[in-house]
Amino acid sequence: MNLRSLLLASLLSLGALVGPGGGVAHAERDNTPKELKHVGVDEHLDGQLPLDATFRNENGAMVRLGDYFKGERPALFILAYHSCPVICGMIQHAAATAMKEVPWSVGKEYDLVVVSIDPRDTPETATKKKASIAGAYGRQGAEAGMHYLVGDKQQIDRVTTAVGFQYEYDERQQQYAHPAVVMLVKPNGQMARYLYGLEYDPKDVRLGLLEASNGRSISTIEKVILYCYHYDPQDGKYSLMATRVMQLSGFVTVLVLGSFLGVMWTRERRRKKAEDTRLPQERDAYQRRSAVTEN
């Protein structure tokens, strides 16, 4: 790879494409290379994926994007291309590394959907990439929940426009300039969250999936975890909210104290009831012994 490509990859990996709110920092566009002037992300939270968009999966079968968003489970959604020399592979392997640390499993609680932005990609290239990521993920049976899609430019652009993913083809380098981002999508195909960078905190992926799931199959503990964290668009990740932790701590304290007092009150009632039952019995026994003694 030449110096120009390395510079491009470095700019992407450092997040130079993404402004404070997740979109392109328009004020900085004049200082960026021309290849990056139209590259970035405009977040479309709650925006709808074009579910009728058609692609071929890694097996060559024609599918609709909506086949993977039937209201059953959320998805980790990635836009990439399979001949990418640096960024795409790093993004997908970083996602696989994070997913390994998430209790939920691909194919059970959520899916992985990867759409190629390169019309030249084929089911064969998709199969190879899927095998690589499935191997990196390493959980048995996960392949059933990994979906690698390829299609023509019209269908690709429908998807990228819907999610606010802006990319540019560099004819000279024969490569695509694109942002480093993964997305969490709700079971109905609506955008829930965007996570940026070349490394993803497993906590962020887990919380993003919990948030995208719309409450489906979330345990009480997971609800508590989600309550304590919120997504910080400035940092592009989830952070612990001190006020919520204090509220939750106060609630837990009251709950524990109330439970303790309840147990003590119940014990006292039982003790008093036992005494009230025992005293007449002891009195009767004493009277009987006294009567025997007098006789």
C-alpha positions in Angstrom: 0.0 0.0 0.0 1.4 3.4 -0.9 1.6 6.5 1.3 -1.6 8.0 0.0 -3.6 4.9 0.8 -2.1 4.8 4.3 -2.9 8.4 4.9 -6.5 7.8 3.8 -6.8 4.7 6.1 -5.3 6.7 9.0 -7.8 9.5 8.6 -10.7 7.0 8.6 -9.4 5.1 11.6 -8.9 8.3 13.6 -12.5 9.2 13.1 -11.7 12.4 11.2 -14.8 11.8 9.1 -17.3 12.0 12.0 -18.3 15.2 13.8 -19.5 15.6 17.4 -23.1 14.5 16.6 -22.1 11.5 14.5 -22.4 13.3 11.2 -19.7 14.8 9.0 -18.1 17.9 10.5 -19.0 20.3 7.7 -16.7 23.1 9.0 -13.8 20.8 8.5 -14.5 19.6 5.0 -12.4 22.3 3.4 -9.3 20.8 5.2 -9.9 17.2 4.1 -8.5 15.5 1.1 -10.9 15.6 -1.9 -11.5 11.8 -1.6 -13.0 12.4 1.8 -15.2 15.5 1.1 -18.3 13.4 0.7 -17.5 10.6 3.1 -19.0 10.3 6.6 -22.2 9.5 8.5 -25.4 11.4 8.9 -27.2 9.4 11.6 -30.8 8.5 10.7 -31.9 7.2 14.1 -35.3 5.4 13.8 -34.9 5.7 10.1 -36.2 2.7 8.1 -34.1 0.4 6.0 -35.5 -0.3 2.5 -36.8 -3.8 3.3 -37.8 -4.4 -0.3 -34.2 -3.9 -1.5 -33.0 -7.0 -3.3 -29.6 -8.7 -3.1 -27.9 -12.0 -3.5 -26.8 -13.8 -0.4 -23.5 -15.7 0.0 -25.2 -18.8 -1.6 -26.3 -16.8 -4.7 -30.0 -16.9 -3.8 -32.1 -13.7 -4.4 -33.3 -12.2 -1.1 -35.0 -9.1 0.2 -33.4 -7.1 3.0 -36.6 -7.5 4.8 -36.0 -11.3 5.0 -33.7 -10.5 8.0 -35.9 -8.0 9.7 -39.2 -9.7 10.4 -39.7 -8.3 13.9 -38.0 -11.2 15.7 -34.6 -10.0 16.7 -32.2 -7.1 16.3 -29.1 -7.1 14.0 -25.6 -5.8 13.9 -25.4 -4.2 10.5 -22.2 -3.4 8.6 -21.6 -1.8 5.2 -18.3 -2.8 3.7 -16.7 -4.4 0.7 -14.7 -7.6 0.4 -11.7 -6.4 -1.6 -11.0 -3.6 0.9 -7.3 -3.8 1.8 -7.5 -2.4 5.3 -10.6 -0.8 6.9 -13.4 -3.3 6.1 -11.5 -6.3 7.4 -10.5 -4.5 10.5 -14.1 -3.3 11.2 -15.5 -6.8 10.8 -12.9 -8.6 12.8 -13.2 -5.9 15.5 -16.9 -6.5 15.6 -16.4 -10.3 15.8 -13.9 -9.8 18.7 -16.5 -7.6 20.6 -19.3 -10.1 19.8 -17.4 -12.9 21.4 -17.6 -11.1 24.7 -21.3 -10.5 24.4 -23.5 -13.1 26.2 -26.0 -13.1 23.4 -25.1 -15.3 20.4 -25.4 -14.6 16.7 -28.1 -16.7 15.2 -30.1 -17.0 18.5 -30.6 -13.5 20.0 -29.5 -11.4 17.1 -28.1 -11.5 13.5 -25.1 -10.1 11.7 -26.0 -8.5 8.3 -23.2 -7.3 6.1 -24.1 -5.5 2.8 -21.3 -4.9 0.3 -21.0 -1.4 -1.1 -19.1 -2.7 -4.1 -21.3 -4.0 -7.0 -18.3 -6.0 -8.2 -18.5 -8.3 -5.1 -20.0 -11.7 -5.8 -21.5 -14.5 -3.7 -18.1 -16.2 -3.9 -16.3 -13.3 -2.3 -19.1 -13.0 0.3 -18.7 -16.6 1.2 -15.0 -16.2 1.8 -15.5 -13.2 4.0 -18.3 -14.8 6.0 -16.1 -17.9 6.6 -13.3 -15.6 7.9 -15.6 -13.7 10.3 -17.4 -16.9 11.4 -14.0 -18.4 12.3 -13.0 -15.3 14.2 -16.3 -15.3 16.1 -15.9 -19.0 16.9 -19.3 -19.9 18.2 -20.9 -23.1 16.9 -23.9 -22.6 14.7 -23.4 -18.8 14.3 -23.1 -19.1 10.5 -26.9 -19.4 10.3 -27.2 -15.9 11.7 -24.6 -14.3 9.5 -25.8 -12.9 6.3 -23.5 -11.5 3.6 -25.3 -9.7 0.8 -24.1 -8.4 -2.6 -26.1 -6.4 -5.2 -26.1 -3.7 -7.9 -25.4 -0.1 -7.2 -29.0 1.0 -7.3 -29.9 -1.3 -4.4 -26.7 -0.5 -2.5 -27.4 3.2 -2.8 -30.9 2.8 -1.5 -29.5 1.2 1.7 -26.6 3.7 2.2 -28.9 6.6 1.7 -31.4 5.3 4.2 -28.8 4.9 6.9 -26.9 8.1 6.1 -23.7 6.2 5.1 -21.7 8.4 2.7 -18.8 6.8 0.7 -16.8 7.7 -2.3 -15.0 5.6 -5.0 -11.4 6.6 -5.7 -11.0 5.7 -9.4 -7.3 6.2 -9.3 -6.8 3.9 -6.2 -9.6 1.5 -7.2 -10.8 1.7 -3.6 -13.7 3.0 -1.6 -13.3 5.7 1.0 -15.9 5.1 3.7 -16.4 5.7 7.4 -15.5 3.1 10.1 -18.9 2.4 11.7 -21.2 -0.5 12.7 -24.9 -0.1 13.3 -27.5 -1.7 15.5 -30.8 -2.2 13.9 -34.2 -3.0 15.5 -36.1 -6.1 14.6 -38.4 -4.1 12.3 -35.5 -2.6 10.3 -35.3 0.8 12.0 -31.9 2.2 12.9 -31.2 2.2 16.6 -27.6 3.1 17.2 -24.3 3.8 15.4 -20.9 2.8 16.9 -17.7 4.3 15.5 -14.0 3.3 15.2 -11.8 0.3 14.5 -12.4 -1.2 18.0 -15.7 -1.8 19.7 -16.3 -2.1 23.4 -18.3 -5.3 24.0 -20.3 -3.3 26.6 -21.3 -0.9 23.8 -22.3 -3.7 21.5 -24.3 -5.4 24.2 -26.1 -2.3 25.3 -26.7 -1.4 21.6 -28.3 -4.7 21.1 -30.4 -4.4 24.2 -31.5 -1.0 23.1 -32.3 -2.2 19.6 -34.2 -5.2 20.8 -37.1 -3.0 22.0 -37.3 -4.9 25.2 -37.5 -8.4 23.6 -36.0 -11.2 25.7 -34.3 -8.8 28.1 -33.7 -10.1 31.6 -34.3 -8.0 34.7 -30.5 -7.7 35.2 -30.1 -6.5 31.6 -32.9 -4.0 32.0 -31.0 -2.6 35.1 -27.8 -2.4 33.1 -29.5 -0.6 30.2 -31.1 1.8 32.7 -27.7 2.7 34.2 -26.1 3.5 30.8 -27.0 6.0 28.1 -25.5 6.7 24.7 -23.2 9.7 24.5 -23.2 11.0 20.9 -20.1 13.1 21.6 -18.0 10.0 22.4 -20.0 7.6 20.2 -20.3 5.1 23.0 -22.3 4.3 26.1 -21.4 5.8 29.4 -22.4 5.2 33.0 -24.9 7.7 34.3 -24.0 8.8 37.8 -27.5 10.1 38.6 -29.1 6.9 37.5 -26.7 4.9 39.5 -27.5 7.0 42.6 -31.2 6.6 41.9 -30.8 2.9 41.5 -28.6 2.6 44.6 -31.2 4.6 46.6 -33.9 2.2 45.4 -31.8 -0.8 46.2 -31.0 0.6 49.7 -34.7 1.2 50.4 -35.6 -2.2 49.1 -32.9 -4.0 51.2 -33.9 -1.9 54.3 -37.5 -2.6 53.8 -36.9 -6.3 53.3 -34.8 -6.4 56.5 -37.5 -4.6 58.5 -40.1 -6.9 57.1 -38.2 -10.0 58.1 -37.6 -8.6 61.6 -41.3 -7.7 62.0 -42.4 -11.1 60.8 -40.1 -12.8 63.3 -41.4 -10.6 66.1 -44.9 -11.5 65.3 -44.1 -15.2 65.2 -42.3 -14.9 68.5 -45.2 -13.1 70.2 -47.7 -15.5 68.8 -45.6 -18.4 70.1 -45.5 -16.8 73.5 -49.2 -16.2 73.5 -49.8 -19.8 72.7 -47.2 -21.1 75.2 -48.3 -19.1 78.3 -51.8 -20.6 78.6 -50.3 -24.1 78.1 -47.7 -23.5 80.8 -50.4 -22.0 83.1 -52.6 -25.1 82.7 -49.7 -27.4 83.3 -48.8 -25.5 86.5 -52.3 -25.7 87.8 -52.4 -29.5 87.1 -49.1 -30.0 89.0 -50.4 -27.9 91.9 -53.6 -29.9 92.1 -51.6 -33.2 92.2 -49.4 -31.8 94.9 -52.3 -30.8 97.1 -53.9 -34.2 96.8 
